[in-house]
Amino acid sequence: MKYRKVIAIIPSLALENVENNLKHAGVPGMSVSMVHGYGEYRNYYTNDTMTDCSRIEVYSDTDKVKQIVNAIAQGAHQGLDSDGVIAILPVEEFLHIHEIEAN
């Protein structure tokens, strides 16, 4: 079975919508962290032009990635440059630590 890692950086205000969409789509788990940076959109009201955003990471079977991407995009979409980004990466191996025998 092939896995992918979906990473999304979205405005923190959209986090609740995205979380609800992912839960509704049946995503069993995700990680969320707060990040600070800039990209296509810059916050010119701050000295460093950076914005505070949320970073979401989801590991999934390859066949469920489109559904996850759609759930994220629908939850964050406002039609603005600041809507965020989504990246999909291949995962070489996916292991649950509790299933690995310690030597």
Buried (B, 14 or more C-beta within 10 A) or exposed (E): EEBBBBBBBBBEEBBEBBBEBBEEBEBEEBEBEEEEEBEEBBEEEEEEEBBEBBBBBBBBEEEBBEBBBEBBBEBBEEEEEBBBEBEBEEEEEEEEEEEEEEE
